[in-house]
Amino acid sequence: MTTLHYFDFYGRAEVIRFALHAFNEPFIDHCITPEEFLKTKRKNEFGLLPCLEIDGMVLVQSKSILRYLCQKHNAYPLEMYRIYQTESIIDAFGDIKDAIAKERMGKNEEESLRWINENMPRWFGILEKRLVENDNGGSFYVGDTPTMSDFVSANFIYDFFMRPGKEDQRSLLETHGQLLKAHTERLIDFYPSLKAYLASRQQKEF
Ligand SMILES: N[C@@H](CCC(=O)N[C@@H](CS)C(=O)NCC(=O)O)C(=O)O
């Protein structure tokens, strides 16, 4: 029995949901209320969510959970240089998210959007260069099947630029990040169960 504990939003758990659906691993998506969280917080190793329970084994830290799932389902490279290629893409998305969170502080929606429009194309260019280095951009970041980096990338690109309600951002991706958009669609197409999840997923704000 697998249970994912997180709040009722996409947040740091959504990439884990992407992976669980992609790998066809049945799970209970336990959306915890803030009140329930406060009652159980001290029992959690770091006092933070997400947390994934698999048959009584308790995993915490979102990226470590995702890494565990990807390794379990052969979506993580074995060779050292390929691990570096995978992990450096994951770190780059961490930098992008940190930069966006920092820029958003104290800004209104319009100012944040302006910052994203001005700054994301540079990031798109760097990421797409990596994609081009592998099969001229027609495959995944590393090798010819998905690895953890593809999940991290596709989750961010889909939820930030492609999902319903993100029309304002989508045009930026279509203009400056066509390879990233195609890469995201490629990952979703690779896993029919992930595609089905995204087609019926409850819409949340973030
Ligand atoms: N490094 C941790 C950070 C987890 C984290 O910050 N979780 C937030 C929700 S996104 C949380 O549990 N906040 C509750 C609190 O700070 O009390 C991870 O990636 O899992």
PDBQT file of the ligand as one rigid body, heavy atoms in Angstrom, charges set to zero:
ROOT
HETATM    1  N1  LIG A 301      13.079  20.123   1.195  1.00  0.00    +0.000 N 
HETATM    2  C1  LIG A 301      11.725  19.727   1.494  1.00  0.00    +0.000 C 
HETATM    3  C2  LIG A 301      10.909  20.968   1.732  1.00  0.00    +0.000 C 
HETATM    4  C3  LIG A 301       9.482  20.591   2.104  1.00  0.00    +0.000 C 
HETATM    5  C4  LIG A 301       8.620  21.799   2.453  1.00  0.00    +0.000 C 
HETATM    6  O1  LIG A 301       9.095  22.947   2.588  1.00  0.00    +0.000 OA
HETATM    7  N2  LIG A 301       7.325  21.533   2.590  1.00  0.00    +0.000 N 
HETATM    8  C5  LIG A 301       6.362  22.544   2.935  1.00  0.00    +0.000 C 
HETATM    9  C6  LIG A 301       5.191  22.501   1.954  1.00  0.00    +0.000 C 
HETATM   10  S1  LIG A 301       5.698  22.795   0.293  1.00  0.00    +0.000 SA
HETATM   11  C7  LIG A 301       5.824  22.255   4.324  1.00  0.00    +0.000 C 
HETATM   12  O2  LIG A 301       5.672  21.118   4.717  1.00  0.00    +0.000 OA
HETATM   13  N3  LIG A 301       5.491  23.323   5.055  1.00  0.00    +0.000 N 
HETATM   14  C8  LIG A 301       4.896  23.205   6.356  1.00  0.00    +0.000 C 
HETATM   15  C9  LIG A 301       5.680  23.903   7.441  1.00  0.00    +0.000 C 
HETATM   16  O3  LIG A 301       6.691  24.564   7.118  1.00  0.00    +0.000 OA
HETATM   17  O4  LIG A 301       5.280  23.784   8.584  1.00  0.00    +0.000 OA
HETATM   18  C10 LIG A 301      11.166  18.883   0.341  1.00  0.00    +0.000 C 
HETATM   19  O5  LIG A 301      11.556  19.129  -0.814  1.00  0.00    +0.000 OA
HETATM   20  O6  LIG A 301      10.376  17.977   0.587  1.00  0.00    +0.000 OA
ENDROOT
TORSDOF 0
